[in-house]
Amino acid sequence: MPVELKLVKGADLAPGAFLQRWQCRRSEIVAVKQAAKFTSNNHARLHSLSVNGLDHGFVTVGIHQHQYQKQFHLHVIYLFVSVPFRKKKIAELEGLQASEYMMGNVISQALEMATFIPLSSIVLETASDKLYPLYESLGFSKVPGMSGWMSLPLPH
């Protein structure tokens, strides 16, 4: 199968081995390691995207509930695309970028989850202002009063 999005767990999250799978900038190394650690501590789930056997990126998500509220939110903790695949349209992903493909999967999963838990939205904190157009194209909007945060309300 040329495209695979799979759950990563156990020994595959060991910091050294996990980091070697990705081509990242020095400034991203700590965050990539933290994503693996957060997942190995069972605080989130990490799904990796590979195309034709090559690792392209991963997304880390978790369920968040605001204190004193009954609503849950799917929190996109970290979205990462390896340097060679950033901003590239990929034929095997139907012409989408890796980030678009992974976020589309996150949205699909959230819609499915919302049928059996009170999931009200998908939330994320953008790593850069440059990512606003990507998230806005997927239906996210800025959260008023929370710099860098975006939200996508889910139907009830």
Phi, psi and omega in degrees: 000123185290327181246128180221128175241109187227154178290133178253132180206174176063222184299336179294349179261003178304129189310313182296308182295320181295314182297325181294340180288342190241146172258108183228164176284156179306321182294346182260349186303313182299316181295321179296316178296320180295323179299317179294317181295316180301320180289318181292339176274009178063028175267350184198176175237141181240127178243129179259148178250124173235145179233122182052039177082359179257130177291126180255326183178183177208161175227135179247127181228154176210165177266133181234140175232126176292141177301138179071013177236151179269350183278146176248154178230141172274118185259117173279104186281319182205131174241122184229135174235130178302145186312313184295343185253002182291135178061017180259131172283132186243120184304318182294343177258029180058036177081006178274160169282158179303319180296319179295317181297313181294319179292325175299321177293319178301314180297317178299316179297318180296318178298321178293316180297325183296346178283344180230355169227154182285069180272116186263337182195170169251131179237152177202157173250123184288142178283339184201151176299336180295343182270352179306314181301321178300307184292323177295325178294339179265001177102001179284153175225157181294143177272119181301135176079002180231092184302128177086351182265144178227157184217147173234106179296143178254146179294148180263000000 
